[in-house]
Amino acid sequence: MQDRVVIRPAALEDARDIYEINRTSLGYAIGWDMLYSQFKKILGNPDHRVWIAQTEEGGVWGYVHACRYECLF
């Protein structure tokens, strides 16, 4: 039986899971304090969106971060 994936908006409580994904799967060497601070700031910014992919049981599989980008042209 396959796990169903649920996509939902991220919450501050997801910071630890995002930290672990960044560290173990993506190889980003960002410290916990910096990630938490940035994540908190991003969640409060209407130009940014973060979504979490998780199993129905709550296991986080991944995330996506999108933001408004304005070009000079």
SULBELFEN-V461585 format. One record per backbone hydrogen bond with DSSP energy under -0.5 kcal/mol. CO is the residue of the C=O (numbers start at 1). NH is the residue of the N-H. E is the energy in kcal/mol with one decimal. If there is no record, write none. Layout:
# SULBELFEN-V461585
CO:NH:E
CO:NH:E
This chain:
# SULBELFEN-V461585
4:56:-1.1
6:54:-2.6
8:52:-3.4
11:14:-2.6
12:15:-1.9
14:18:-2.4
15:19:-2.6
16:20:-2.3
17:21:-2.4
18:22:-2.7
19:23:-2.4
20:24:-3.0
20:25:-0.6
21:25:-1.6
21:26:-1.8
22:28:-2.8
28:30:-0.9
31:35:-2.5
32:36:-2.9
33:37:-2.2
34:38:-2.7
35:39:-3.1
36:40:-2.4
37:41:-1.9
38:42:-2.9
39:43:-2.5
40:44:-1.0
42:45:-1.8
44:46:-0.6
45:48:-1.9
47:68:-2.3
49:66:-2.9
50:10:-2.8
51:64:-2.1
52:8:-2.2
52:54:-0.5
53:61:-3.1
53:62:-1.6
54:6:-3.7
55:58:-1.8
59:55:-2.5
62:53:-2.8
64:51:-2.4
66:49:-2.8
69:71:-0.5
